Amino acid sequence: MKSICPECKNEIDLSRYPSVREGMIIECNHCGITLLAKKIEGEILTTEIVDEGK
Ligand SMILES: [Zn+2]
């Protein structure tokens, strides 16, 4: 599984999330932003930034 951080554009280390699925909250190991696992298509995980300011 691969995922690119929408904030810093680095590849997120998903080894910390062995059972990642849609709806899970993960954290970018590069910039530390909180992300929601939005969609899994094949080996690509799409995420969106969780706005914690609300
Ligand atoms: Zn990032």
mmCIF file of the protein (N, C-alpha, C, O) and its ligand, coordinates in Angstrom:
data_MODEL
# 
_entry.id   MODEL 
# 
loop_
_entity.id 
_entity.type 
_entity.pdbx_number_of_molecules 
1 polymer     1 
2 non-polymer 1 
# 
_entity_poly.entity_id                      1 
_entity_poly.type                           'polypeptide(L)' 
_entity_poly.nstd_linkage                   no 
_entity_poly.nstd_monomer                   no 
_entity_poly.pdbx_seq_one_letter_code       MKSICPECKNEIDLSRYPSVREGMIIECNHCGITLLAKKIEGEILTTEIVDEGK 
_entity_poly.pdbx_seq_one_letter_code_can   MKSICPECKNEIDLSRYPSVREGMIIECNHCGITLLAKKIEGEILTTEIVDEGK 
_entity_poly.pdbx_strand_id                 A 
# 
loop_
_entity_poly_seq.entity_id 
_entity_poly_seq.num 
_entity_poly_seq.mon_id 
_entity_poly_seq.hetero 
1 1  MET n 
1 2  LYS n 
1 3  SER n 
1 4  ILE n 
1 5  CYS n 
1 6  PRO n 
1 7  GLU n 
1 8  CYS n 
1 9  LYS n 
1 10 ASN n 
1 11 GLU n 
1 12 ILE n 
1 13 ASP n 
1 14 LEU n 
1 15 SER n 
1 16 ARG n 
1 17 TYR n 
1 18 PRO n 
1 19 SER n 
1 20 VAL n 
1 21 ARG n 
1 22 GLU n 
1 23 GLY n 
1 24 MET n 
1 25 ILE n 
1 26 ILE n 
1 27 GLU n 
1 28 CYS n 
1 29 ASN n 
1 30 HIS n 
1 31 CYS n 
1 32 GLY n 
1 33 ILE n 
1 34 THR n 
1 35 LEU n 
1 36 LEU n 
1 37 ALA n 
1 38 LYS n 
1 39 LYS n 
1 40 ILE n 
1 41 GLU n 
1 42 GLY n 
1 43 GLU n 
1 44 ILE n 
1 45 LEU n 
1 46 THR n 
1 47 THR n 
1 48 GLU n 
1 49 ILE n 
1 50 VAL n 
1 51 ASP n 
1 52 GLU n 
1 53 GLY n 
1 54 LYS n 
# 
loop_
_struct_asym.id 
_struct_asym.entity_id 
A 1 
B 2 
# 
loop_
_chem_comp.id 
_chem_comp.type 
_chem_comp.mon_nstd_flag 
ALA 'L-peptide linking' y 
ARG 'L-peptide linking' y 
ASN 'L-peptide linking' y 
ASP 'L-peptide linking' y 
CYS 'L-peptide linking' y 
GLU 'L-peptide linking' y 
GLY 'peptide linking'   y 
HIS 'L-peptide linking' y 
ILE 'L-peptide linking' y 
LEU 'L-peptide linking' y 
LYS 'L-peptide linking' y 
MET 'L-peptide linking' y 
PRO 'L-peptide linking' y 
SER 'L-peptide linking' y 
THR 'L-peptide linking' y 
TYR 'L-peptide linking' y 
VAL 'L-peptide linking' y 
ZN  non-polymer         . 
# 
_pdbx_entity_nonpoly.entity_id   2 
_pdbx_entity_nonpoly.name        ? 
_pdbx_entity_nonpoly.comp_id     ZN 
# 
_pdbx_nonpoly_scheme.asym_id         B 
_pdbx_nonpoly_scheme.entity_id       2 
_pdbx_nonpoly_scheme.mon_id          ZN 
_pdbx_nonpoly_scheme.ndb_seq_num     1 
_pdbx_nonpoly_scheme.pdb_seq_num     101 
_pdbx_nonpoly_scheme.auth_seq_num    101 
_pdbx_nonpoly_scheme.pdb_mon_id      ZN 
_pdbx_nonpoly_scheme.auth_mon_id     ZN 
_pdbx_nonpoly_scheme.pdb_strand_id   A 
_pdbx_nonpoly_scheme.pdb_ins_code    . 
# 
loop_
_atom_site.group_PDB 
_atom_site.id 
_atom_site.type_symbol 
_atom_site.label_atom_id 
_atom_site.label_alt_id 
_atom_site.label_comp_id 
_atom_site.label_asym_id 
_atom_site.label_entity_id 
_atom_site.label_seq_id 
_atom_site.pdbx_PDB_ins_code 
_atom_site.Cartn_x 
_atom_site.Cartn_y 
_atom_site.Cartn_z 
_atom_site.occupancy 
_atom_site.B_iso_or_equiv 
_atom_site.pdbx_formal_charge 
_atom_site.auth_seq_id 
_atom_site.auth_comp_id 
_atom_site.auth_asym_id 
_atom_site.auth_atom_id 
_atom_site.pdbx_PDB_model_num 
ATOM   1   N  N  . MET A 1 1  ? 0.847   -1.201 0.000  1.00 0.00 ? 1   MET A N  1 
ATOM   2   C  CA . MET A 1 1  ? 0.000   0.000  0.000  1.00 0.00 ? 1   MET A CA 1 
ATOM   3   C  C  . MET A 1 1  ? 0.880   1.247  0.000  1.00 0.00 ? 1   MET A C  1 
ATOM   4   O  O  . MET A 1 1  ? 1.869   1.336  0.727  1.00 0.00 ? 1   MET A O  1 
ATOM   5   N  N  . LYS A 1 2  ? 0.490   2.202  -0.834 1.00 0.00 ? 2   LYS A N  1 
ATOM   6   C  CA . LYS A 1 2  ? 1.234   3.447  -0.910 1.00 0.00 ? 2   LYS A CA 1 
ATOM   7   C  C  . LYS A 1 2  ? 0.284   4.616  -0.708 1.00 0.00 ? 2   LYS A C  1 
ATOM   8   O  O  . LYS A 1 2  ? -0.892  4.548  -1.066 1.00 0.00 ? 2   LYS A O  1 
ATOM   9   N  N  . SER A 1 3  ? 0.812   5.692  -0.125 1.00 0.00 ? 3   SER A N  1 
ATOM   10  C  CA . SER A 1 3  ? 0.014   6.891  0.042  1.00 0.00 ? 3   SER A CA 1 
ATOM   11  C  C  . SER A 1 3  ? 0.929   8.105  0.034  1.00 0.00 ? 3   SER A C  1 
ATOM   12  O  O  . SER A 1 3  ? 1.979   8.114  0.677  1.00 0.00 ? 3   SER A O  1 
ATOM   13  N  N  . ILE A 1 4  ? 0.520   9.113  -0.691 1.00 0.00 ? 4   ILE A N  1 
ATOM   14  C  CA . ILE A 1 4  ? 1.283   10.358 -0.738 1.00 0.00 ? 4   ILE A CA 1 
ATOM   15  C  C  . ILE A 1 4  ? 0.555   11.396 0.117  1.00 0.00 ? 4   ILE A C  1 
ATOM   16  O  O  . ILE A 1 4  ? -0.647  11.614 -0.031 1.00 0.00 ? 4   ILE A O  1 
ATOM   17  N  N  . CYS A 1 5  ? 1.303   12.019 1.001  1.00 0.00 ? 5   CYS A N  1 
ATOM   18  C  CA . CYS A 1 5  ? 0.725   13.039 1.869  1.00 0.00 ? 5   CYS A CA 1 
ATOM   19  C  C  . CYS A 1 5  ? 0.262   14.238 1.038  1.00 0.00 ? 5   CYS A C  1 
ATOM   20  O  O  . CYS A 1 5  ? 1.044   14.783 0.259  1.00 0.00 ? 5   CYS A O  1 
ATOM   21  N  N  . PRO A 1 6  ? -0.996  14.655 1.191  1.00 0.00 ? 6   PRO A N  1 
ATOM   22  C  CA . PRO A 1 6  ? -1.476  15.800 0.417  1.00 0.00 ? 6   PRO A CA 1 
ATOM   23  C  C  . PRO A 1 6  ? -0.861  17.121 0.866  1.00 0.00 ? 6   PRO A C  1 
ATOM   24  O  O  . PRO A 1 6  ? -0.940  18.117 0.147  1.00 0.00 ? 6   PRO A O  1 
ATOM   25  N  N  . GLU A 1 7  ? -0.257  17.138 2.037  1.00 0.00 ? 7   GLU A N  1 
ATOM   26  C  CA . GLU A 1 7  ? 0.342   18.365 2.555  1.00 0.00 ? 7   GLU A CA 1 
ATOM   27  C  C  . GLU A 1 7  ? 1.794   18.513 2.106  1.00 0.00 ? 7   GLU A C  1 
ATOM   28  O  O  . GLU A 1 7  ? 2.155   19.527 1.509  1.00 0.00 ? 7   GLU A O  1 
ATOM   29  N  N  . CYS A 1 8  ? 2.629   17.511 2.386  1.00 0.00 ? 8   CYS A N  1 
ATOM   30  C  CA . CYS A 1 8  ? 4.065   17.651 2.121  1.00 0.00 ? 8   CYS A CA 1 
ATOM   31  C  C  . CYS A 1 8  ? 4.522   16.860 0.899  1.00 0.00 ? 8   CYS A C  1 
ATOM   32  O  O  . CYS A 1 8  ? 5.683   16.956 0.501  1.00 0.00 ? 8   CYS A O  1 
ATOM   33  N  N  . LYS A 1 9  ? 3.616   16.075 0.297  1.00 0.00 ? 9   LYS A N  1 
ATOM   34  C  CA . LYS A 1 9  ? 3.884   15.338 -0.945 1.00 0.00 ? 9   LYS A CA 1 
ATOM   35  C  C  . LYS A 1 9  ? 4.913   14.221 -0.773 1.00 0.00 ? 9   LYS A C  1 
ATOM   36  O  O  . LYS A 1 9  ? 5.426   13.695 -1.761 1.00 0.00 ? 9   LYS A O  1 
ATOM   37  N  N  . ASN A 1 10 ? 5.209   13.864 0.442  1.00 0.00 ? 10  ASN A N  1 
ATOM   38  C  CA . ASN A 1 10 ? 6.095   12.723 0.678  1.00 0.00 ? 10  ASN A CA 1 
ATOM   39  C  C  . ASN A 1 10 ? 5.269   11.454 0.805  1.00 0.00 ? 10  ASN A C  1 
ATOM   40  O  O  . ASN A 1 10 ? 4.072   11.497 1.089  1.00 0.00 ? 10  ASN A O  1 
ATOM   41  N  N  . GLU A 1 11 ? 5.934   10.316 0.587  1.00 0.00 ? 11  GLU A N  1 
ATOM   42  C  CA . GLU A 1 11 ? 5.239   9.053  0.746  1.00 0.00 ? 11  GLU A CA 1 
ATOM   43  C  C  . GLU A 1 11 ? 5.143   8.723  2.228  1.00 0.00 ? 11  GLU A C  1 
ATOM   44  O  O  . GLU A 1 11 ? 6.146   8.724  2.942  1.00 0.00 ? 11  GLU A O  1 
ATOM   45  N  N  . ILE A 1 12 ? 3.935   8.443  2.682  1.00 0.00 ? 12  ILE A N  1 
ATOM   46  C  CA . ILE A 1 12 ? 3.699   8.164  4.094  1.00 0.00 ? 12  ILE A CA 1 
ATOM   47  C  C  . ILE A 1 12 ? 4.144   6.746  4.416  1.00 0.00 ? 12  ILE A C  1 
ATOM   48  O  O  . ILE A 1 12 ? 3.882   5.822  3.646  1.00 0.00 ? 12  ILE A O  1 
ATOM   49  N  N  . ASP A 1 13 ? 4.809   6.569  5.539  1.00 0.00 ? 13  ASP A N  1 
ATOM   50  C  CA . ASP A 1 13 ? 5.222   5.241  6.005  1.00 0.00 ? 13  ASP A CA 1 
ATOM   51  C  C  . ASP A 1 13 ? 4.007   4.534  6.600  1.00 0.00 ? 13  ASP A C  1 
ATOM   52  O  O  . ASP A 1 13 ? 3.592   4.817  7.725  1.00 0.00 ? 13  ASP A O  1 
ATOM   53  N  N  . LEU A 1 14 ? 3.452   3.616  5.826  1.00 0.00 ? 14  LEU A N  1 
ATOM   54  C  CA . LEU A 1 14 ? 2.235   2.919  6.267  1.00 0.00 ? 14  LEU A CA 1 
ATOM   55  C  C  . LEU A 1 14 ? 2.538   1.653  7.054  1.00 0.00 ? 14  LEU A C  1 
ATOM   56  O  O  . LEU A 1 14 ? 1.620   0.925  7.434  1.00 0.00 ? 14  LEU A O  1 
ATOM   57  N  N  . SER A 1 15 ? 3.808   1.383  7.301  1.00 0.00 ? 15  SER A N  1 
ATOM   58  C  CA . SER A 1 15 ? 4.154   0.175  8.065  1.00 0.00 ? 15  SER A CA 1 
ATOM   59  C  C  . SER A 1 15 ? 3.641   0.258  9.500  1.00 0.00 ? 15  SER A C  1 
ATOM   60  O  O  . SER A 1 15 ? 3.506   -0.757 10.183 1.00 0.00 ? 15  SER A O  1 
ATOM   61  N  N  . ARG A 1 16 ? 3.359   1.478  9.946  1.00 0.00 ? 16  ARG A N  1 
ATOM   62  C  CA . ARG A 1 16 ? 2.789   1.658  11.294 1.00 0.00 ? 16  ARG A CA 1 
ATOM   63  C  C  . ARG A 1 16 ? 1.299   1.360  11.313 1.00 0.00 ? 16  ARG A C  1 
ATOM   64  O  O  . ARG A 1 16 ? 0.686   1.249  12.375 1.00 0.00 ? 16  ARG A O  1 
ATOM   65  N  N  . TYR A 1 17 ? 0.729   1.234  10.128 1.00 0.00 ? 17  TYR A N  1 
ATOM   66  C  CA . TYR A 1 17 ? -0.710  0.991  10.014 1.00 0.00 ? 17  TYR A CA 1 
ATOM   67  C  C  . TYR A 1 17 ? -0.949  -0.261 9.171  1.00 0.00 ? 17  TYR A C  1 
ATOM   68  O  O  . TYR A 1 17 ? -1.398  -0.164 8.029  1.00 0.00 ? 17  TYR A O  1 
ATOM   69  N  N  . PRO A 1 18 ? -0.652  -1.430 9.728  1.00 0.00 ? 18  PRO A N  1 
ATOM   70  C  CA . PRO A 1 18 ? -0.721  -2.670 8.938  1.00 0.00 ? 18  PRO A CA 1 
ATOM   71  C  C  . PRO A 1 18 ? -2.126  -3.025 8.471  1.00 0.00 ? 18  PRO A C  1 
ATOM   72  O  O  . PRO A 1 18 ? -2.286  -3.739 7.481  1.00 0.00 ? 18  PRO A O  1 
ATOM   73  N  N  . SER A 1 19 ? -3.135  -2.543 9.164  1.00 0.00 ? 19  SER A N  1 
ATOM   74  C  CA . SER A 1 19 ? -4.503  -2.893 8.768  1.00 0.00 ? 19  SER A CA 1 
ATOM   75  C  C  . SER A 1 19 ? -5.298  -1.640 8.426  1.00 0.00 ? 19  SER A C  1 
ATOM   76  O  O  . SER A 1 19 ? -6.455  -1.494 8.820  1.00 0.00 ? 19  SER A O  1 
ATOM   77  N  N  . VAL A 1 20 ? -4.653  -0.734 7.681  1.00 0.00 ? 20  VAL A N  1 
ATOM   78  C  CA . VAL A 1 20 ? -5.317  0.524  7.328  1.00 0.00 ? 20  VAL A CA 1 
ATOM   79  C  C  . VAL A 1 20 ? -6.541  0.248  6.460  1.00 0.00 ? 20  VAL A C  1 
ATOM   80  O  O  . VAL A 1 20 ? -6.513  -0.592 5.561  1.00 0.00 ? 20  VAL A O  1 
ATOM   81  N  N  . ARG A 1 21 ? -7.602  0.971  6.751  1.00 0.00 ? 21  ARG A N  1 
ATOM   82  C  CA . ARG A 1 21 ? -8.822  0.841  5.956  1.00 0.00 ? 21  ARG A CA 1 
ATOM   83  C  C  . ARG A 1 21 ? -9.490  2.214  5.858  1.00 0.00 ? 21  ARG A C  1 
ATOM   84  O  O  . ARG A 1 21 ? -9.131  3.160  6.558  1.00 0.00 ? 21  ARG A O  1 
ATOM   85  N  N  . GLU A 1 22 ? -10.460 2.282  4.975  1.00 0.00 ? 22  GLU A N  1 
ATOM   86  C  CA . GLU A 1 22 ? -11.142 3.558  4.763  1.00 0.00 ? 22  GLU A CA 1 
ATOM   87  C  C  . GLU A 1 22 ? -11.796 4.033  6.055  1.00 0.00 ? 22  GLU A C  1 
ATOM   88  O  O  . GLU A 1 22 ? -12.429 3.255  6.769  1.00 0.00 ? 22  GLU A O  1 
ATOM   89  N  N  . GLY A 1 23 ? -11.635 5.307  6.342  1.00 0.00 ? 23  GLY A N  1 
ATOM   90  C  CA . GLY A 1 23 ? -12.209 5.884  7.545  1.00 0.00 ? 23  GLY A CA 1 
ATOM   91  C  C  . GLY A 1 23 ? -11.247 5.961  8.715  1.00 0.00 ? 23  GLY A C  1 
ATOM   92  O  O  . GLY A 1 23 ? -11.556 6.568  9.741  1.00 0.00 ? 23  GLY A O  1 
ATOM   93  N  N  . MET A 1 24 ? -10.072 5.344  8.563  1.00 0.00 ? 24  MET A N  1 
ATOM   94  C  CA . MET A 1 24 ? -9.086  5.378  9.642  1.00 0.00 ? 24  MET A CA 1 
ATOM   95  C  C  . MET A 1 24 ? -8.353  6.719  9.660  1.00 0.00 ? 24  MET A C  1 
ATOM   96  O  O  . MET A 1 24 ? -8.172  7.364  8.627  1.00 0.00 ? 24  MET A O  1 
ATOM   97  N  N  . ILE A 1 25 ? -7.943  7.111  10.849 1.00 0.00 ? 25  ILE A N  1 
ATOM   98  C  CA . ILE A 1 25 ? -7.128  8.308  11.005 1.00 0.00 ? 25  ILE A CA 1 
ATOM   99  C  C  . ILE A 1 25 ? -5.665  7.875  11.068 1.00 0.00 ? 25  ILE A C  1 
ATOM   100 O  O  . ILE A 1 25 ? -5.290  7.032  11.883 1.00 0.00 ? 25  ILE A O  1 
ATOM   101 N  N  . ILE A 1 26 ? -4.853  8.457  10.207 1.00 0.00 ? 26  ILE A N  1 
ATOM   102 C  CA . ILE A 1 26 ? -3.424  8.185  10.233 1.00 0.00 ? 26  ILE A CA 1 
ATOM   103 C  C  . ILE A 1 26 ? -2.677  9.509  10.323 1.00 0.00 ? 26  ILE A C  1 
ATOM   104 O  O  . ILE A 1 26 ? -3.255  10.586 10.186 1.00 0.00 ? 26  ILE A O  1 
ATOM   105 N  N  . GLU A 1 27 ? -1.381  9.393  10.554 1.00 0.00 ? 27  GLU A N  1 
ATOM   106 C  CA . GLU A 1 27 ? -0.572  10.589 10.714 1.00 0.00 ? 27  GLU A CA 1 
ATOM   107 C  C  . GLU A 1 27 ? 0.608   10.517 9.758  1.00 0.00 ? 27  GLU A C  1 
ATOM   108 O  O  . GLU A 1 27 ? 1.253   9.476  9.633  1.00 0.00 ? 27  GLU A O  1 
ATOM   109 N  N  . CYS A 1 28 ? 0.885   11.617 9.090  1.00 0.00 ? 28  CYS A N  1 
ATOM   110 C  CA . CYS A 1 28 ? 2.044   11.668 8.197  1.00 0.00 ? 28  CYS A CA 1 
ATOM   111 C  C  . CYS A 1 28 ? 3.313   11.671 9.046  1.00 0.00 ? 28  CYS A C  1 
ATOM   112 O  O  . CYS A 1 28 ? 3.471   12.489 9.952  1.00 0.00 ? 28  CYS A O  1 
ATOM   113 N  N  . ASN A 1 29 ? 4.229   10.721 8.727  1.00 0.00 ? 29  ASN A N  1 
ATOM   114 C  CA . ASN A 1 29 ? 5.466   10.638 9.497  1.00 0.00 ? 29  ASN A CA 1 
ATOM   115 C  C  . ASN A 1 29 ? 6.469   11.706 9.075  1.00 0.00 ? 29  ASN A C  1 
ATOM   116 O  O  . ASN A 1 29 ? 7.527   11.833 9.691  1.00 0.00 ? 29  ASN A O  1 
ATOM   117 N  N  . HIS A 1 30 ? 6.158   12.465 8.049  1.00 0.00 ? 30  HIS A N  1 
ATOM   118 C  CA . HIS A 1 30 ? 7.069   13.524 7.600  1.00 0.00 ? 30  HIS A CA 1 
ATOM   119 C  C  . HIS A 1 30 ? 6.702   14.873 8.215  1.00 0.00 ? 30  HIS A C  1 
ATOM   120 O  O  . HIS A 1 30 ? 7.544   15.525 8.832  1.00 0.00 ? 30  HIS A O  1 
ATOM   121 N  N  . CYS A 1 31 ? 5.446   15.292 8.048  1.00 0.00 ? 31  CYS A N  1 
ATOM   122 C  CA . CYS A 1 31 ? 5.054   16.622 8.528  1.00 0.00 ? 31  CYS A CA 1 
ATOM   123 C  C  . CYS A 1 31 ? 4.149   16.559 9.762  1.00 0.00 ? 31  CYS A C  1 
ATOM   124 O  O  . CYS A 1 31 ? 3.863   17.588 10.372 1.00 0.00 ? 31  CYS A O  1 
ATOM   125 N  N  . GLY A 1 32 ? 3.694   15.343 10.134 1.00 0.00 ? 32  GLY A N  1 
ATOM   126 C  CA . GLY A 1 32 ? 2.929   15.190 11.360 1.00 0.00 ? 32  GLY A CA 1 
ATOM   127 C  C  . GLY A 1 32 ? 1.461   15.556 11.247 1.00 0.00 ? 32  GLY A C  1 
ATOM   128 O  O  . GLY A 1 32 ? 0.753   15.596 12.254 1.00 0.00 ? 32  GLY A O  1 
ATOM   129 N  N  . ILE A 1 33 ? 0.999   15.822 10.044 1.00 0.00 ? 33  ILE A N  1 
ATOM   130 C  CA . ILE A 1 33 ? -0.395  16.214 9.869  1.00 0.00 ? 33  ILE A CA 1 
ATOM   131 C  C  . ILE A 1 33 ? -1.310  15.002 10.062 1.00 0.00 ? 33  ILE A C  1 
ATOM   132 O  O  . ILE A 1 33 ? -0.921  13.867 9.785  1.00 0.00 ? 33  ILE A O  1 
ATOM   133 N  N  . THR A 1 34 ? -2.512  15.257 10.535 1.00 0.00 ? 34  THR A N  1 
ATOM   134 C  CA . THR A 1 34 ? -3.495  14.200 10.722 1.00 0.00 ? 34  THR A CA 1 
ATOM   135 C  C  . THR A 1 34 ? -4.307  14.035 9.445  1.00 0.00 ? 34  THR A C  1 
ATOM   136 O  O  . THR A 1 34 ? -4.816  15.003 8.880  1.00 0.00 ? 34  THR A O  1 
ATOM   137 N  N  . LEU A 1 35 ? -4.416  12.777 9.001  1.00 0.00 ? 35  LEU A N  1 
ATOM   138 C  CA . LEU A 1 35 ? -5.071  12.486 7.733  1.00 0.00 ? 35  LEU A CA 1 
ATOM   139 C  C  . LEU A 1 35 ? -6.145  11.427 7.920  1.00 0.00 ? 35  LEU A C  1 
ATOM   140 O  O  . LEU A 1 35 ? -6.036  10.540 8.766  1.00 0.00 ? 35  LEU A O  1 
ATOM   141 N  N  . LEU A 1 36 ? -7.178  11.548 7.110  1.00 0.00 ? 36  LEU A N  1 
ATOM   142 C  CA . LEU A 1 36 ? -8.237  10.543 7.074  1.00 0.00 ? 36  LEU A CA 1 
ATOM   143 C  C  . LEU A 1 36 ? -8.029  9.661  5.850  1.00 0.00 ? 36  LEU A C  1 
ATOM   144 O  O  . LEU A 1 36 ? -7.910  10.157 4.730  1.00 0.00 ? 36  LEU A O  1 
ATOM   145 N  N  . ALA A 1 37 ? -7.986  8.354  6.070  1.00 0.00 ? 37  ALA A N  1 
ATOM   146 C  CA . ALA A 1 37 ? -7.889  7.408  4.952  1.00 0.00 ? 37  ALA A CA 1 
ATOM   147 C  C  . ALA A 1 37 ? -9.218  7.418  4.209  1.00 0.00 ? 37  ALA A C  1 
ATOM   148 O  O  . ALA A 1 37 ? -10.237 6.947  4.715  1.00 0.00 ? 37  ALA A O  1 
ATOM   149 N  N  . LYS A 1 38 ? -9.186  7.959  3.009  1.00 0.00 ? 38  LYS A N  1 
ATOM   150 C  CA . LYS A 1 38 ? -10.415 8.258  2.281  1.00 0.00 ? 38  LYS A CA 1 
ATOM   151 C  C  . LYS A 1 38 ? -10.848 7.104  1.379  1.00 0.00 ? 38  LYS A C  1 
ATOM   152 O  O  . LYS A 1 38 ? -12.008 6.692  1.378  1.00 0.00 ? 38  LYS A O  1 
ATOM   153 N  N  . LYS A 1 39 ? -9.896  6.602  0.624  1.00 0.00 ? 39  LYS A N  1 
ATOM   154 C  CA . LYS A 1 39 ? -10.250 5.623  -0.393 1.00 0.00 ? 39  LYS A CA 1 
ATOM   155 C  C  . LYS A 1 39 ? -9.060  4.728  -0.687 1.00 0.00 ? 39  LYS A C  1 
ATOM   156 O  O  . LYS A 1 39 ? -7.927  5.200  -0.786 1.00 0.00 ? 39  LYS A O  1 
ATOM   157 N  N  . ILE A 1 40 ? -9.319  3.448  -0.823 1.00 0.00 ? 40  ILE A N  1 
ATOM   158 C  CA . ILE A 1 40 ? -8.262  2.506  -1.174 1.00 0.00 ? 40  ILE A CA 1 
ATOM   159 C  C  . ILE A 1 40 ? -8.580  1.938  -2.551 1.00 0.00 ? 40  ILE A C  1 
ATOM   160 O  O  . ILE A 1 40 ? -9.631  1.332  -2.764 1.00 0.00 ? 40  ILE A O  1 
ATOM   161 N  N  . GLU A 1 41 ? -7.651  2.146  -3.479 1.00 0.00 ? 41  GLU A N  1 
ATOM   162 C  CA . GLU A 1 41 ? -7.809  1.618  -4.833 1.00 0.00 ? 41  GLU A CA 1 
ATOM   163 C  C  . GLU A 1 41 ? -6.553  0.830  -5.164 1.00 0.00 ? 41  GLU A C  1 
ATOM   164 O  O  . GLU A 1 41 ? -5.496  1.411  -5.411 1.00 0.00 ? 41  GLU A O  1 
ATOM   165 N  N  . GLY A 1 42 ? -6.668  -0.488 -5.171 1.00 0.00 ? 42  GLY A N  1 
ATOM   166 C  CA . GLY A 1 42 ? -5.496  -1.311 -5.416 1.00 0.00 ? 42  GLY A CA 1 
ATOM   167 C  C  . GLY A 1 42 ? -4.470  -1.091 -4.323 1.00 0.00 ? 42  GLY A C  1 
ATOM   168 O  O  . GLY A 1 42 ? -4.730  -1.362 -3.150 1.00 0.00 ? 42  GLY A O  1 
ATOM   169 N  N  . GLU A 1 43 ? -3.300  -0.597 -4.712 1.00 0.00 ? 43  GLU A N  1 
ATOM   170 C  CA . GLU A 1 43 ? -2.223  -0.373 -3.746 1.00 0.00 ? 43  GLU A CA 1 
ATOM   171 C  C  . GLU A 1 43 ? -2.108  1.095  -3.368 1.00 0.00 ? 43  GLU A C  1 
ATOM   172 O  O  . GLU A 1 43 ? -1.168  1.485  -2.676 1.00 0.00 ? 43  GLU A O  1 
ATOM   173 N  N  . ILE A 1 44 ? -3.050  1.908  -3.813 1.00 0.00 ? 44  ILE A N  1 
ATOM   174 C  CA . ILE A 1 44 ? -2.967  3.343  -3.562 1.00 0.00 ? 44  ILE A CA 1 
ATOM   175 C  C  . ILE A 1 44 ? -4.017  3.755  -2.535 1.00 0.00 ? 44  ILE A C  1 
ATOM   176 O  O  . ILE A 1 44 ? -5.211  3.514  -2.709 1.00 0.00 ? 44  ILE A O  1 
ATOM   177 N  N  . LEU A 1 45 ? -3.546  4.373  -1.477 1.00 0.00 ? 45  LEU A N  1 
ATOM   178 C  CA . LEU A 1 45 ? -4.434  4.916  -0.459 1.00 0.00 ? 45  LEU A CA 1 
ATOM   179 C  C  . LEU A 1 45 ? -4.528  6.433  -0.638 1.00 0.00 ? 45  LEU A C  1 
ATOM   180 O  O  . LEU A 1 45 ? -3.518  7.137  -0.622 1.00 0.00 ? 45  LEU A O  1 
ATOM   181 N  N  . THR A 1 46 ? -5.742  6.913  -0.807 1.00 0.00 ? 46  THR A N  1 
ATOM   182 C  CA . THR A 1 46 ? -5.968  8.347  -0.911 1.00 0.00 ? 46  THR A CA 1 
ATOM   183 C  C  . THR A 1 46 ? -6.377  8.876  0.460  1.00 0.00 ? 46  THR A C  1 
ATOM   184 O  O  . THR A 1 46 ? -7.213  8.285  1.144  1.00 0.00 ? 46  THR A O  1 
ATOM   185 N  N  . THR A 1 47 ? -5.778  9.990  0.847  1.00 0.00 ? 47  THR A N  1 
ATOM   186 C  CA . THR A 1 47 ? -6.085  10.569 2.155  1.00 0.00 ? 47  THR A CA 1 
ATOM   187 C  C  . THR A 1 47 ? -6.563  12.009 1.987  1.00 0.00 ? 47  THR A C  1 
ATOM   188 O  O  . THR A 1 47 ? -6.331  12.646 0.959  1.00 0.00 ? 47  THR A O  1 
ATOM   189 N  N  . GLU A 1 48 ? -7.225  12.493 3.007  1.00 0.00 ? 48  GLU A N  1 
ATOM   190 C  CA . GLU A 1 48 ? -7.542  13.928 3.024  1.00 0.00 ? 48  GLU A CA 1 
ATOM   191 C  C  . GLU A 1 48 ? -7.180  14.486 4.386  1.00 0.00 ? 48  GLU A C  1 
ATOM   192 O  O  . GLU A 1 48 ? -7.199  13.788 5.400  1.00 0.00 ? 48  GLU A O  1 
ATOM   193 N  N  . ILE A 1 49 ? -6.848  15.768 4.374  1.00 0.00 ? 49  ILE A N  1 
ATOM   194 C  CA . ILE A 1 49 ? -6.407  16.427 5.599  1.00 0.00 ? 49  ILE A CA 1 
ATOM   195 C  C  . ILE A 1 49 ? -7.571  16.605 6.548  1.00 0.00 ? 49  ILE A C  1 
ATOM   196 O  O  . ILE A 1 49 ? -8.638  17.077 6.156  1.00 0.00 ? 49  ILE A O  1 
ATOM   197 N  N  . VAL A 1 50 ? -7.364  16.224 7.801  1.00 0.00 ? 50  VAL A N  1 
ATOM   198 C  CA . VAL A 1 50 ? -8.373  16.411 8.827  1.00 0.00 ? 50  VAL A CA 1 
ATOM   199 C  C  . VAL A 1 50 ? -8.158  17.790 9.441  1.00 0.00 ? 50  VAL A C  1 
ATOM   200 O  O  . VAL A 1 50 ? -7.092  18.101 9.972  1.00 0.00 ? 50  VAL A O  1 
ATOM   201 N  N  . ASP A 1 51 ? -9.190  18.594 9.352  1.00 0.00 ? 51  ASP A N  1 
ATOM   202 C  CA . ASP A 1 51 ? -9.128  19.940 9.917  1.00 0.00 ? 51  ASP A CA 1 
ATOM   203 C  C  . ASP A 1 51 ? -9.416  19.864 11.414 1.00 0.00 ? 51  ASP A C  1 
ATOM   204 O  O  . ASP A 1 51 ? -10.556 19.669 11.835 1.00 0.00 ? 51  ASP A O  1 
ATOM   205 N  N  . GLU A 1 52 ? -8.367  20.021 12.199 1.00 0.00 ? 52  GLU A N  1 
ATOM   206 C  CA . GLU A 1 52 ? -8.516  19.898 13.650 1.00 0.00 ? 52  GLU A CA 1 
ATOM   207 C  C  . GLU A 1 52 ? -8.923  21.213 14.298 1.00 0.00 ? 52  GLU A C  1 
ATOM   208 O  O  . GLU A 1 52 ? -9.065  21.295 15.518 1.00 0.00 ? 52  GLU A O  1 
ATOM   209 N  N  . GLY A 1 53 ? -9.105  22.227 13.489 1.00 0.00 ? 53  GLY A N  1 
ATOM   210 C  CA . GLY A 1 53 ? -9.441  23.526 14.034 1.00 0.00 ? 53  GLY A CA 1 
ATOM   211 C  C  . GLY A 1 53 ? -10.921 23.721 14.303 1.00 0.00 ? 53  GLY A C  1 
ATOM   212 O  O  . GLY A 1 53 ? -11.349 24.819 14.659 1.00 0.00 ? 53  GLY A O  1 
ATOM   213 N  N  . LYS A 1 54 ? -11.706 22.664 14.137 1.00 0.00 ? 54  LYS A N  1 
ATOM   214 C  CA . LYS A 1 54 ? -13.153 22.797 14.313 1.00 0.00 ? 54  LYS A CA 1 
ATOM   215 C  C  . LYS A 1 54 ? -13.602 22.264 15.667 1.00 0.00 ? 54  LYS A C  1 
ATOM   216 O  O  . LYS A 1 54 ? -14.791 22.298 15.981 1.00 0.00 ? 54  LYS A O  1 
HETATM 217 ZN ZN . ZN  B 2 .  ? 3.090   15.118 5.255  1.00 0.00 2 101 ZN  A ZN 1 
# 
